[in-house]
Amino acid sequence: MTRPAPARIAEMLTVDEFCAELKISKDTFYHWRKVGSAPICHRLPNGELRIDQTDRKAWLAKLRDVA
């Protein structure tokens, strides 16, 4: 796994921001991760997860195709 450049981290969403945007609980997000249906996440050196805006957009577009 490649680590994002520091400048890119500012463009990434935290799990809380992602969940707030989609109006879902963190439990739902972590369930999606467990079953493999969440967007790609990056784990920072401190263990926190971030979702890149590009990955979020691609993930949402993929869902649109399924619906």
mmCIF file as Biopython writes it, N, C-alpha, C and O atoms, coordinates in Angstrom:
data_model
#
loop_
_atom_site.group_PDB
_atom_site.id
_atom_site.type_symbol
_atom_site.label_atom_id
_atom_site.label_alt_id
_atom_site.label_comp_id
_atom_site.label_asym_id
_atom_site.label_entity_id
_atom_site.label_seq_id
_atom_site.pdbx_PDB_ins_code
_atom_site.Cartn_x
_atom_site.Cartn_y
_atom_site.Cartn_z
_atom_site.occupancy
_atom_site.B_iso_or_equiv
_atom_site.auth_seq_id
_atom_site.auth_asym_id
_atom_site.pdbx_PDB_model_num
ATOM 1   N N  . MET A ? 1  ? 0.854   -1.180 0.000   1.0 0.0 1  A 1 
ATOM 2   C CA . MET A ? 1  ? 0.000   0.000  0.000   1.0 0.0 1  A 1 
ATOM 3   C C  . MET A ? 1  ? 0.891   1.231  0.000   1.0 0.0 1  A 1 
ATOM 4   O O  . MET A ? 1  ? 1.830   1.333  0.789   1.0 0.0 1  A 1 
ATOM 5   N N  . THR A ? 2  ? 0.589   2.156  -0.887  1.0 0.0 2  A 1 
ATOM 6   C CA . THR A ? 2  ? 1.341   3.407  -0.924  1.0 0.0 2  A 1 
ATOM 7   C C  . THR A ? 2  ? 0.678   4.410  0.004   1.0 0.0 2  A 1 
ATOM 8   O O  . THR A ? 2  ? -0.543  4.432  0.154   1.0 0.0 2  A 1 
ATOM 9   N N  . ARG A ? 3  ? 1.495   5.226  0.614   1.0 0.0 3  A 1 
ATOM 10  C CA . ARG A ? 3  ? 0.975   6.248  1.523   1.0 0.0 3  A 1 
ATOM 11  C C  . ARG A ? 3  ? 0.772   7.545  0.767   1.0 0.0 3  A 1 
ATOM 12  O O  . ARG A ? 3  ? 1.603   7.916  -0.062  1.0 0.0 3  A 1 
ATOM 13  N N  . PRO A ? 4  ? -0.337  8.248  1.047   1.0 0.0 4  A 1 
ATOM 14  C CA . PRO A ? 4  ? -0.577  9.511  0.352   1.0 0.0 4  A 1 
ATOM 15  C C  . PRO A ? 4  ? 0.419   10.571 0.800   1.0 0.0 4  A 1 
ATOM 16  O O  . PRO A ? 4  ? 0.886   10.554 1.939   1.0 0.0 4  A 1 
ATOM 17  N N  . ALA A ? 5  ? 0.737   11.486 -0.095  1.0 0.0 5  A 1 
ATOM 18  C CA . ALA A ? 5  ? 1.610   12.611 0.230   1.0 0.0 5  A 1 
ATOM 19  C C  . ALA A ? 5  ? 0.910   13.497 1.257   1.0 0.0 5  A 1 
ATOM 20  O O  . ALA A ? 5  ? -0.319  13.569 1.262   1.0 0.0 5  A 1 
ATOM 21  N N  . PRO A ? 6  ? 1.665   14.174 2.131   1.0 0.0 6  A 1 
ATOM 22  C CA . PRO A ? 6  ? 1.043   15.017 3.160   1.0 0.0 6  A 1 
ATOM 23  C C  . PRO A ? 6  ? 0.055   16.040 2.600   1.0 0.0 6  A 1 
ATOM 24  O O  . PRO A ? 6  ? -0.971  16.304 3.227   1.0 0.0 6  A 1 
ATOM 25  N N  . ALA A ? 7  ? 0.338   16.610 1.449   1.0 0.0 7  A 1 
ATOM 26  C CA . ALA A ? 7  ? -0.578  17.598 0.873   1.0 0.0 7  A 1 
ATOM 27  C C  . ALA A ? 7  ? -1.913  16.956 0.511   1.0 0.0 7  A 1 
ATOM 28  O O  . ALA A ? 7  ? -2.955  17.606 0.579   1.0 0.0 7  A 1 
ATOM 29  N N  . ARG A ? 8  ? -1.883  15.690 0.130   1.0 0.0 8  A 1 
ATOM 30  C CA . ARG A ? 8  ? -3.108  14.994 -0.242  1.0 0.0 8  A 1 
ATOM 31  C C  . ARG A ? 8  ? -3.962  14.643 0.969   1.0 0.0 8  A 1 
ATOM 32  O O  . ARG A ? 8  ? -5.179  14.516 0.842   1.0 0.0 8  A 1 
ATOM 33  N N  . ILE A ? 9  ? -3.353  14.485 2.136   1.0 0.0 9  A 1 
ATOM 34  C CA . ILE A ? 9  ? -4.108  14.116 3.333   1.0 0.0 9  A 1 
ATOM 35  C C  . ILE A ? 9  ? -5.177  15.164 3.629   1.0 0.0 9  A 1 
ATOM 36  O O  . ILE A ? 9  ? -6.264  14.823 4.096   1.0 0.0 9  A 1 
ATOM 37  N N  . ALA A ? 10 ? -4.883  16.423 3.366   1.0 0.0 10 A 1 
ATOM 38  C CA . ALA A ? 10 ? -5.854  17.491 3.603   1.0 0.0 10 A 1 
ATOM 39  C C  . ALA A ? 10 ? -7.082  17.336 2.705   1.0 0.0 10 A 1 
ATOM 40  O O  . ALA A ? 10 ? -8.152  17.849 3.034   1.0 0.0 10 A 1 
ATOM 41  N N  . GLU A ? 11 ? -6.943  16.641 1.583   1.0 0.0 11 A 1 
ATOM 42  C CA . GLU A ? 11 ? -8.057  16.433 0.655   1.0 0.0 11 A 1 
ATOM 43  C C  . GLU A ? 11 ? -8.849  15.170 0.978   1.0 0.0 11 A 1 
ATOM 44  O O  . GLU A ? 11 ? -9.793  14.832 0.263   1.0 0.0 11 A 1 
ATOM 45  N N  . MET A ? 12 ? -8.478  14.476 2.037   1.0 0.0 12 A 1 
ATOM 46  C CA . MET A ? 12 ? -9.119  13.218 2.385   1.0 0.0 12 A 1 
ATOM 47  C C  . MET A ? 12 ? -10.138 13.428 3.501   1.0 0.0 12 A 1 
ATOM 48  O O  . MET A ? 12 ? -9.998  14.324 4.334   1.0 0.0 12 A 1 
ATOM 49  N N  . LEU A ? 13 ? -11.163 12.583 3.496   1.0 0.0 13 A 1 
ATOM 50  C CA . LEU A ? 13 ? -12.200 12.646 4.517   1.0 0.0 13 A 1 
ATOM 51  C C  . LEU A ? 13 ? -11.863 11.724 5.671   1.0 0.0 13 A 1 
ATOM 52  O O  . LEU A ? 13 ? -11.325 10.635 5.468   1.0 0.0 13 A 1 
ATOM 53  N N  . THR A ? 14 ? -12.180 12.158 6.880   1.0 0.0 14 A 1 
ATOM 54  C CA . THR A ? 14 ? -12.107 11.257 8.012   1.0 0.0 14 A 1 
ATOM 55  C C  . THR A ? 14 ? -13.330 10.344 7.948   1.0 0.0 14 A 1 
ATOM 56  O O  . THR A ? 14 ? -14.261 10.596 7.183   1.0 0.0 14 A 1 
ATOM 57  N N  . VAL A ? 15 ? -13.322 9.295  8.747   1.0 0.0 15 A 1 
ATOM 58  C CA . VAL A ? 15 ? -14.485 8.404  8.806   1.0 0.0 15 A 1 
ATOM 59  C C  . VAL A ? 15 ? -15.710 9.196  9.281   1.0 0.0 15 A 1 
ATOM 60  O O  . VAL A ? 15 ? -16.805 9.024  8.745   1.0 0.0 15 A 1 
ATOM 61  N N  . ASP A ? 16 ? -15.528 10.053 10.273  1.0 0.0 16 A 1 
ATOM 62  C CA . ASP A ? 16 ? -16.658 10.865 10.759  1.0 0.0 16 A 1 
ATOM 63  C C  . ASP A ? 16 ? -17.222 11.758 9.660   1.0 0.0 16 A 1 
ATOM 64  O O  . ASP A ? 16 ? -18.440 11.860 9.512   1.0 0.0 16 A 1 
ATOM 65  N N  . GLU A ? 17 ? -16.352 12.404 8.890   1.0 0.0 17 A 1 
ATOM 66  C CA . GLU A ? 17 ? -16.810 13.279 7.803   1.0 0.0 17 A 1 
ATOM 67  C C  . GLU A ? 17 ? -17.533 12.482 6.726   1.0 0.0 17 A 1 
ATOM 68  O O  . GLU A ? 17 ? -18.573 12.907 6.222   1.0 0.0 17 A 1 
ATOM 69  N N  . PHE A ? 18 ? -16.980 11.324 6.375   1.0 0.0 18 A 1 
ATOM 70  C CA . PHE A ? 18 ? -17.603 10.466 5.368   1.0 0.0 18 A 1 
ATOM 71  C C  . PHE A ? 18 ? -18.994 10.022 5.826   1.0 0.0 18 A 1 
ATOM 72  O O  . PHE A ? 18 ? -19.957 10.081 5.063   1.0 0.0 18 A 1 
ATOM 73  N N  . CYS A ? 19 ? -19.084 9.581  7.074   1.0 0.0 19 A 1 
ATOM 74  C CA . CYS A ? 19 ? -20.368 9.118  7.605   1.0 0.0 19 A 1 
ATOM 75  C C  . CYS A ? 19 ? -21.387 10.255 7.674   1.0 0.0 19 A 1 
ATOM 76  O O  . CYS A ? 19 ? -22.562 10.061 7.363   1.0 0.0 19 A 1 
ATOM 77  N N  . ALA A ? 20 ? -20.940 11.424 8.078   1.0 0.0 20 A 1 
ATOM 78  C CA . ALA A ? 20 ? -21.846 12.577 8.139   1.0 0.0 20 A 1 
ATOM 79  C C  . ALA A ? 20 ? -22.350 12.938 6.747   1.0 0.0 20 A 1 
ATOM 80  O O  . ALA A ? 20 ? -23.526 13.255 6.569   1.0 0.0 20 A 1 
ATOM 81  N N  . GLU A ? 21 ? -21.460 12.890 5.763   1.0 0.0 21 A 1 
ATOM 82  C CA . GLU A ? 21 ? -21.841 13.219 4.392   1.0 0.0 21 A 1 
ATOM 83  C C  . GLU A ? 21 ? -22.909 12.264 3.861   1.0 0.0 21 A 1 
ATOM 84  O O  . GLU A ? 21 ? -23.849 12.686 3.187   1.0 0.0 21 A 1 
ATOM 85  N N  . LEU A ? 22 ? -22.758 10.981 4.167   1.0 0.0 22 A 1 
ATOM 86  C CA . LEU A ? 22 ? -23.707 9.975  3.687   1.0 0.0 22 A 1 
ATOM 87  C C  . LEU A ? 22 ? -24.882 9.753  4.645   1.0 0.0 22 A 1 
ATOM 88  O O  . LEU A ? 22 ? -25.811 9.008  4.335   1.0 0.0 22 A 1 
ATOM 89  N N  . LYS A ? 23 ? -24.829 10.405 5.807   1.0 0.0 23 A 1 
ATOM 90  C CA . LYS A ? 23 ? -25.864 10.261 6.840   1.0 0.0 23 A 1 
ATOM 91  C C  . LYS A ? 23 ? -26.015 8.798  7.243   1.0 0.0 23 A 1 
ATOM 92  O O  . LYS A ? 23 ? -27.120 8.256  7.284   1.0 0.0 23 A 1 
ATOM 93  N N  . ILE A ? 24 ? -24.860 8.167  7.543   1.0 0.0 24 A 1 
ATOM 94  C CA . ILE A ? 24 ? -24.832 6.790  8.022   1.0 0.0 24 A 1 
ATOM 95  C C  . ILE A ? 24 ? -24.094 6.762  9.358   1.0 0.0 24 A 1 
ATOM 96  O O  . ILE A ? 24 ? -23.361 7.691  9.697   1.0 0.0 24 A 1 
ATOM 97  N N  . SER A ? 25 ? -24.297 5.696  10.101  1.0 0.0 25 A 1 
ATOM 98  C CA . SER A ? 25 ? -23.577 5.548  11.359  1.0 0.0 25 A 1 
ATOM 99  C C  . SER A ? 25 ? -22.181 4.991  11.099  1.0 0.0 25 A 1 
ATOM 100 O O  . SER A ? 25 ? -21.912 4.416  10.044  1.0 0.0 25 A 1 
ATOM 101 N N  . LYS A ? 26 ? -21.305 5.171  12.072  1.0 0.0 26 A 1 
ATOM 102 C CA . LYS A ? 26 ? -19.970 4.587  11.959  1.0 0.0 26 A 1 
ATOM 103 C C  . LYS A ? 26 ? -20.069 3.062  11.982  1.0 0.0 26 A 1 
ATOM 104 O O  . LYS A ? 26 ? -19.256 2.379  11.359  1.0 0.0 26 A 1 
ATOM 105 N N  . ASP A ? 27 ? -21.054 2.528  12.691  1.0 0.0 27 A 1 
ATOM 106 C CA . ASP A ? 27 ? -21.261 1.075  12.688  1.0 0.0 27 A 1 
ATOM 107 C C  . ASP A ? 27 ? -21.540 0.575  11.276  1.0 0.0 27 A 1 
ATOM 108 O O  . ASP A ? 27 ? -21.025 -0.466 10.868  1.0 0.0 27 A 1 
ATOM 109 N N  . THR A ? 28 ? -22.355 1.316  10.532  1.0 0.0 28 A 1 
ATOM 110 C CA . THR A ? 28 ? -22.647 0.941  9.148   1.0 0.0 28 A 1 
ATOM 111 C C  . THR A ? 28 ? -21.378 0.984  8.310   1.0 0.0 28 A 1 
ATOM 112 O O  . THR A ? 28 ? -21.108 0.063  7.539   1.0 0.0 28 A 1 
ATOM 113 N N  . PHE A ? 29 ? -20.601 2.046  8.459   1.0 0.0 29 A 1 
ATOM 114 C CA . PHE A ? 29 ? -19.357 2.166  7.709   1.0 0.0 29 A 1 
ATOM 115 C C  . PHE A ? 29 ? -18.443 0.980  7.987   1.0 0.0 29 A 1 
ATOM 116 O O  . PHE A ? 29 ? -17.921 0.374  7.051   1.0 0.0 29 A 1 
ATOM 117 N N  . TYR A ? 30 ? -18.240 0.639  9.259   1.0 0.0 30 A 1 
ATOM 118 C CA . TYR A ? 30 ? -17.335 -0.452 9.598   1.0 0.0 30 A 1 
ATOM 119 C C  . TYR A ? 30 ? -17.902 -1.810 9.176   1.0 0.0 30 A 1 
ATOM 120 O O  . TYR A ? 30 ? -17.142 -2.736 8.892   1.0 0.0 30 A 1 
ATOM 121 N N  . HIS A ? 31 ? -19.227 -1.935 9.135   1.0 0.0 31 A 1 
ATOM 122 C CA . HIS A ? 31 ? -19.827 -3.158 8.590   1.0 0.0 31 A 1 
ATOM 123 C C  . HIS A ? 31 ? -19.518 -3.260 7.100   1.0 0.0 31 A 1 
ATOM 124 O O  . HIS A ? 31 ? -19.144 -4.325 6.611   1.0 0.0 31 A 1 
ATOM 125 N N  . TRP A ? 32 ? -19.675 -2.153 6.382   1.0 0.0 32 A 1 
ATOM 126 C CA . TRP A ? 32 ? -19.344 -2.147 4.952   1.0 0.0 32 A 1 
ATOM 127 C C  . TRP A ? 32 ? -17.889 -2.539 4.736   1.0 0.0 32 A 1 
ATOM 128 O O  . TRP A ? 32 ? -17.586 -3.292 3.811   1.0 0.0 32 A 1 
ATOM 129 N N  . ARG A ? 33 ? -16.982 -2.041 5.577   1.0 0.0 33 A 1 
ATOM 130 C CA . ARG A ? 33 ? -15.560 -2.420 5.469   1.0 0.0 33 A 1 
ATOM 131 C C  . ARG A ? 33 ? -15.379 -3.911 5.698   1.0 0.0 33 A 1 
ATOM 132 O O  . ARG A ? 33 ? -14.619 -4.571 4.991   1.0 0.0 33 A 1 
ATOM 133 N N  . LYS A ? 34 ? -16.082 -4.431 6.688   1.0 0.0 34 A 1 
ATOM 134 C CA . LYS A ? 34 ? -15.968 -5.858 7.025   1.0 0.0 34 A 1 
ATOM 135 C C  . LYS A ? 34 ? -16.413 -6.744 5.871   1.0 0.0 34 A 1 
ATOM 136 O O  . LYS A ? 34 ? -15.794 -7.774 5.603   1.0 0.0 34 A 1 
ATOM 137 N N  . VAL A ? 35 ? -17.486 -6.349 5.184   1.0 0.0 35 A 1 
ATOM 138 C CA . VAL A ? 35 ? -18.015 -7.173 4.094   1.0 0.0 35 A 1 
ATOM 139 C C  . VAL A ? 35 ? -17.437 -6.785 2.731   1.0 0.0 35 A 1 
ATOM 140 O O  . VAL A ? 35 ? -17.807 -7.372 1.714   1.0 0.0 35 A 1 
ATOM 141 N N  . GLY A ? 36 ? -16.534 -5.801 2.703   1.0 0.0 36 A 1 
ATOM 142 C CA . GLY A ? 36 ? -15.851 -5.427 1.469   1.0 0.0 36 A 1 
ATOM 143 C C  . GLY A ? 36 ? -16.619 -4.516 0.537   1.0 0.0 36 A 1 
ATOM 144 O O  . GLY A ? 36 ? -16.335 -4.478 -0.660  1.0 0.0 36 A 1 
ATOM 145 N N  . SER A ? 37 ? -17.597 -3.772 1.066   1.0 0.0 37 A 1 
ATOM 146 C CA . SER A ? 37 ? -18.363 -2.884 0.186   1.0 0.0 37 A 1 
ATOM 147 C C  . SER A ? 37 ? -18.130 -1.398 0.457   1.0 0.0 37 A 1 
ATOM 148 O O  . SER A ? 37 ? -18.816 -0.555 -0.122  1.0 0.0 37 A 1 
ATOM 149 N N  . ALA A ? 38 ? -17.184 -1.068 1.319   1.0 0.0 38 A 1 
ATOM 150 C CA . ALA A ? 38 ? -16.849 0.336  1.608   1.0 0.0 38 A 1 
ATOM 151 C C  . ALA A ? 38 ? -15.865 0.852  0.561   1.0 0.0 38 A 1 
ATOM 152 O O  . ALA A ? 38 ? -15.237 0.059  -0.142  1.0 0.0 38 A 1 
ATOM 153 N N  . PRO A ? 39 ? -15.726 2.170  0.453   1.0 0.0 39 A 1 
ATOM 154 C CA . PRO A ? 39 ? -14.721 2.701  -0.473  1.0 0.0 39 A 1 
ATOM 155 C C  . PRO A ? 39 ? -13.311 2.380  0.021   1.0 0.0 39 A 1 
ATOM 156 O O  . PRO A ? 39 ? -13.115 2.024  1.183   1.0 0.0 39 A 1 
ATOM 157 N N  . ILE A ? 40 ? -12.349 2.509  -0.863  1.0 0.0 40 A 1 
ATOM 158 C CA . ILE A ? 40 ? -10.949 2.301  -0.511  1.0 0.0 40 A 1 
ATOM 159 C C  . ILE A ? 40 ? -10.563 3.286  0.580   1.0 0.0 40 A 1 
ATOM 160 O O  . ILE A ? 40 ? -10.904 4.467  0.509   1.0 0.0 40 A 1 
ATOM 161 N N  . CYS A ? 41 ? -9.856  2.801  1.582   1.0 0.0 41 A 1 
ATOM 162 C CA . CYS A ? 41 ? -9.406  3.639  2.687   1.0 0.0 41 A 1 
ATOM 163 C C  . CYS A ? 41 ? -7.887  3.600  2.780   1.0 0.0 41 A 1 
ATOM 164 O O  . CYS A ? 41 ? -7.250  2.628  2.374   1.0 0.0 41 A 1 
ATOM 165 N N  . HIS A ? 42 ? -7.332  4.650  3.310   1.0 0.0 42 A 1 
ATOM 166 C CA . HIS A ? 42 ? -5.898  4.736  3.575   1.0 0.0 42 A 1 
ATOM 167 C C  . HIS A ? 42 ? -5.726  4.787  5.086   1.0 0.0 42 A 1 
ATOM 168 O O  . HIS A ? 42 ? -6.397  5.565  5.764   1.0 0.0 42 A 1 
ATOM 169 N N  . ARG A ? 43 ? -4.833  3.963  5.613   1.0 0.0 43 A 1 
ATOM 170 C CA . ARG A ? 43 ? -4.548  3.985  7.047   1.0 0.0 43 A 1 
ATOM 171 C C  . ARG A ? 43 ? -3.307  4.844  7.271   1.0 0.0 43 A 1 
ATOM 172 O O  . ARG A ? 43 ? -2.234  4.555  6.742   1.0 0.0 43 A 1 
ATOM 173 N N  . LEU A ? 44 ? -3.466  5.895  8.056   1.0 0.0 44 A 1 
ATOM 174 C CA . LEU A ? 44 ? -2.358  6.782  8.380   1.0 0.0 44 A 1 
ATOM 175 C C  . LEU A ? 44 ? -1.439  6.107  9.403   1.0 0.0 44 A 1 
ATOM 176 O O  . LEU A ? 44 ? -1.837  5.139  10.051  1.0 0.0 44 A 1 
ATOM 177 N N  . PRO A ? 45 ? -0.220  6.610  9.548   1.0 0.0 45 A 1 
ATOM 178 C CA . PRO A ? 45 ? 0.704   6.014  10.519  1.0 0.0 45 A 1 
ATOM 179 C C  . PRO A ? 45 ? 0.156   5.975  11.953  1.0 0.0 45 A 1 
ATOM 180 O O  . PRO A ? 45 ? 0.564   5.126  12.746  1.0 0.0 45 A 1 
ATOM 181 N N  . ASN A ? 46 ? -0.762  6.887  12.287  1.0 0.0 46 A 1 
ATOM 182 C CA . ASN A ? 46 ? -1.350  6.886  13.636  1.0 0.0 46 A 1 
ATOM 183 C C  . ASN A ? 46 ? -2.537  5.930  13.749  1.0 0.0 46 A 1 
ATOM 184 O O  . ASN A ? 46 ? -3.182  5.865  14.795  1.0 0.0 46 A 1 
ATOM 185 N N  . GLY A ? 47 ? -2.826  5.192  12.682  1.0 0.0 47 A 1 
ATOM 186 C CA . GLY A ? 47 ? -3.897  4.200  12.693  1.0 0.0 47 A 1 
ATOM 187 C C  . GLY A ? 47 ? -5.242  4.705  12.209  1.0 0.0 47 A 1 
ATOM 188 O O  . GLY A ? 47 ? -6.154  3.907  11.993  1.0 0.0 47 A 1 
ATOM 189 N N  . GLU A ? 48 ? -5.388  6.014  12.034  1.0 0.0 48 A 1 
ATOM 190 C CA . GLU A ? 48 ? -6.667  6.561  11.579  1.0 0.0 48 A 1 
ATOM 191 C C  . GLU A ? 48 ? -6.874  6.261  10.103  1.0 0.0 48 A 1 
ATOM 192 O O  . GLU A ? 48 ? -5.917  6.159  9.336   1.0 0.0 48 A 1 
ATOM 193 N N  . LEU A ? 49 ? -8.144  6.122  9.715   1.0 0.0 49 A 1 
ATOM 194 C CA . LEU A ? 49 ? -8.499  5.881  8.322   1.0 0.0 49 A 1 
ATOM 195 C C  . LEU A ? 49 ? -8.892  7.188  7.650   1.0 0.0 49 A 1 
ATOM 196 O O  . LEU A ? 49 ? -9.454  8.082  8.284   1.0 0.0 49 A 1 
ATOM 197 N N  . ARG A ? 50 ? -8.594  7.289  6.372   1.0 0.0 50 A 1 
ATOM 198 C CA . ARG A ? 50 ? -9.018  8.426  5.552   1.0 0.0 50 A 1 
ATOM 199 C C  . ARG A ? 50 ? -9.552  7.875  4.233   1.0 0.0 50 A 1 
ATOM 200 O O  . ARG A ? 50 ? -9.100  6.841  3.741   1.0 0.0 50 A 1 
ATOM 201 N N  . ILE A ? 51 ? -10.529 8.597  3.672   1.0 0.0 51 A 1 
ATOM 202 C CA . ILE A ? 51 ? -11.093 8.246  2.376   1.0 0.0 51 A 1 
ATOM 203 C C  . ILE A ? 51 ? -10.758 9.383  1.418   1.0 0.0 51 A 1 
ATOM 204 O O  . ILE A ? 51 ? -11.154 10.530 1.626   1.0 0.0 51 A 1 
ATOM 205 N N  . ASP A ? 52 ? -10.030 9.046  0.378   1.0 0.0 52 A 1 
ATOM 206 C CA . ASP A ? 52 ? -9.645  10.037 -0.626  1.0 0.0 52 A 1 
ATOM 207 C C  . ASP A ? 52 ? -10.889 10.459 -1.400  1.0 0.0 52 A 1 
ATOM 208 O O  . ASP A ? 52 ? -11.747 9.630  -1.706  1.0 0.0 52 A 1 
ATOM 209 N N  . GLN A ? 53 ? -10.985 11.745 -1.715  1.0 0.0 53 A 1 
ATOM 210 C CA . GLN A ? 53 ? -12.141 12.268 -2.463  1.0 0.0 53 A 1 
ATOM 211 C C  . GLN A ? 53 ? -12.307 11.542 -3.798  1.0 0.0 53 A 1 
ATOM 212 O O  . GLN A ? 53 ? -13.431 11.259 -4.212  1.0 0.0 53 A 1 
ATOM 213 N N  . THR A ? 54 ? -11.205 11.243 -4.467  1.0 0.0 54 A 1 
ATOM 214 C CA . THR A ? 54 ? -11.269 10.548 -5.755  1.0 0.0 54 A 1 
ATOM 215 C C  . THR A ? 54 ? -11.854 9.151  -5.582  1.0 0.0 54 A 1 
ATOM 216 O O  . THR A ? 54 ? -12.693 8.721  -6.373  1.0 0.0 54 A 1 
ATOM 217 N N  . ASP A ? 55 ? -11.406 8.442  -4.538  1.0 0.0 55 A 1 
ATOM 218 C CA . ASP A ? 55 ? -11.934 7.100  -4.265  1.0 0.0 55 A 1 
ATOM 219 C C  . ASP A ? 55 ? -13.406 7.153  -3.885  1.0 0.0 55 A 1 
ATOM 220 O O  . ASP A ? 55 ? -14.182 6.281  -4.277  1.0 0.0 55 A 1 
ATOM 221 N N  . ARG A ? 56 ? -13.796 8.175  -3.124  1.0 0.0 56 A 1 
ATOM 222 C CA . ARG A ? 56 ? -15.208 8.342  -2.748  1.0 0.0 56 A 1 
ATOM 223 C C  . ARG A ? 56 ? -16.080 8.546  -3.977  1.0 0.0 56 A 1 
ATOM 224 O O  . ARG A ? 56 ? -17.149 7.948  -4.101  1.0 0.0 56 A 1 
ATOM 225 N N  . LYS A ? 57 ? -15.611 9.399  -4.886  1.0 0.0 57 A 1 
ATOM 226 C CA . LYS A ? 57 ? -16.385 9.661  -6.110  1.0 0.0 57 A 1 
ATOM 227 C C  . LYS A ? 57 ? -16.500 8.407  -6.968  1.0 0.0 57 A 1 
ATOM 228 O O  . LYS A ? 57 ? -17.571 8.120  -7.503  1.0 0.0 57 A 1 
ATOM 229 N N  . ALA A ? 58 ? -15.411 7.658  -7.105  1.0 0.0 58 A 1 
ATOM 230 C CA . ALA A ? 58 ? -15.433 6.414  -7.897  1.0 0.0 58 A 1 
ATOM 231 C C  . ALA A ? 58 ? -16.362 5.390  -7.258  1.0 0.0 58 A 1 
ATOM 232 O O  . ALA A ? 58 ? -17.105 4.701  -7.957  1.0 0.0 58 A 1 
ATOM 233 N N  . TRP A ? 59 ? -16.323 5.289  -5.939  1.0 0.0 59 A 1 
ATOM 234 C CA . TRP A ? 59 ? -17.175 4.356  -5.212  1.0 0.0 59 A 1 
ATOM 235 C C  . TRP A ? 59 ? -18.647 4.710  -5.412  1.0 0.0 59 A 1 
ATOM 236 O O  . TRP A ? 59 ? -19.469 3.831  -5.671  1.0 0.0 59 A 1 
ATOM 237 N N  . LEU A ? 60 ? -18.977 5.989  -5.292  1.0 0.0 60 A 1 
ATOM 238 C CA . LEU A ? 60 ? -20.361 6.421  -5.504  1.0 0.0 60 A 1 
ATOM 239 C C  . LEU A ? 60 ? -20.802 6.184  -6.941  1.0 0.0 60 A 1 
ATOM 240 O O  . LEU A ? 60 ? -21.943 5.785  -7.173  1.0 0.0 60 A 1 
ATOM 241 N N  . ALA A ? 61 ? -19.927 6.420  -7.907  1.0 0.0 61 A 1 
ATOM 242 C CA . ALA A ? 61 ? -20.273 6.195  -9.309  1.0 0.0 61 A 1 
ATOM 243 C C  . ALA A ? 61 ? -20.547 4.712  -9.558  1.0 0.0 61 A 1 
ATOM 244 O O  . ALA A ? 61 ? -21.455 4.360  -10.311 1.0 0.0 61 A 1 
ATOM 245 N N  . LYS A ? 62 ? -19.764 3.854  -8.925  1.0 0.0 62 A 1 
ATOM 246 C CA . LYS A ? 62 ? -19.976 2.411  -9.073  1.0 0.0 62 A 1 
ATOM 247 C C  . LYS A ? 62 ? -21.328 2.010  -8.515  1.0 0.0 62 A 1 
ATOM 248 O O  . LYS A ? 62 ? -22.001 1.154  -9.090  1.0 0.0 62 A 1 
ATOM 249 N N  . LEU A ? 63 ? -21.737 2.607  -7.412  1.0 0.0 63 A 1 
ATOM 250 C CA . LEU A ? 63 ? -23.044 2.314  -6.842  1.0 0.0 63 A 1 
ATOM 251 C C  . LEU A ? 63 ? -24.165 2.785  -7.754  1.0 0.0 63 A 1 
ATOM 252 O O  . LEU A ? 63 ? -25.198 2.125  -7.866  1.0 0.0 63 A 1 
ATOM 253 N N  . ARG A ? 64 ? -23.965 3.915  -8.399  1.0 0.0 64 A 1 
ATOM 254 C CA . ARG A ? 64 ? -24.979 4.441  -9.325  1.0 0.0 64 A 1 
ATOM 255 C C  . ARG A ? 64 ? -25.206 3.466  -10.468 1.0 0.0 64 A 1 
ATOM 256 O O  . ARG A ? 64 ? -26.342 3.283  -10.906 1.0 0.0 64 A 1 
ATOM 257 N N  . ASP A ? 65 ? -24.145 2.838  -10.955 1.0 0.0 65 A 1 
ATOM 258 C CA . ASP A ? 65 ? -24.266 1.882  -12.057 1.0 0.0 65 A 1 
ATOM 259 C C  . ASP A ? 65 ? -25.075 0.657  -11.652 1.0 0.0 65 A 1 
ATOM 260 O O  . ASP A ? 65 ? -25.776 0.072  -12.479 1.0 0.0 65 A 1 
ATOM 261 N N  . VAL A ? 66 ? -24.982 0.266  -10.385 1.0 0.0 66 A 1 
ATOM 262 C CA . VAL A ? 66 ? -25.683 -0.920 -9.900  1.0 0.0 66 A 1 
ATOM 263 C C  . VAL A ? 66 ? -27.162 -0.650 -9.705  1.0 0.0 66 A 1 
ATOM 264 O O  . VAL A ? 66 ? -27.994 -1.523 -9.950  1.0 0.0 66 A 1 
ATOM 265 N N  . ALA A ? 67 ? -27.489 0.540  -9.271  1.0 0.0 67 A 1 
ATOM 266 C CA . ALA A ? 67 ? -28.871 0.856  -8.917  1.0 0.0 67 A 1 
ATOM 267 C C  . ALA A ? 67 ? -29.788 0.895  -10.119 1.0 0.0 67 A 1 
ATOM 268 O O  . ALA A ? 67 ? -30.984 1.149  -9.975  1.0 0.0 67 A 1 
#
